[in-house]
Amino acid sequence: MIIKKQIVNHQLILAISDDDLIGKKFEENDLQLDLSSSFYRGSSYDEGSAKVLTAKASMINVVRKKSITFCSSLGLIEGGRVIVIKGIPHIQILVQR
């Protein structure tokens, strides 16, 4: 999976996506998912390293089934609302600690 780390106001924000979507853009009606932007251009991480990062994050943007399943297995997605744009699932997680 690809993870882009950003620090905003001393808070860690992550963008997590399956590898094959980076550089692509999806639009449907008034919704847009732009993985060609620098927001999603990160580095490749294995699940162990990704788990360490998600434990420190305040907000996580997650795109596609594999990445969403990974975050769900960590208990980060509980009753969240997944939106689907052109068949690509996306969810934003605000981590409560």
Buried (B, 14 or more C-beta within 10 A) or exposed (E): BBBBBBEEEEEBBBBBBBEEBBEBEBEEEEEEBEBBEEEBBBEEBEEEEBBEBBEEBBBBBBBBEBBBEBBBEBEBBEEBEEEEBEEBBBBEBEBEE
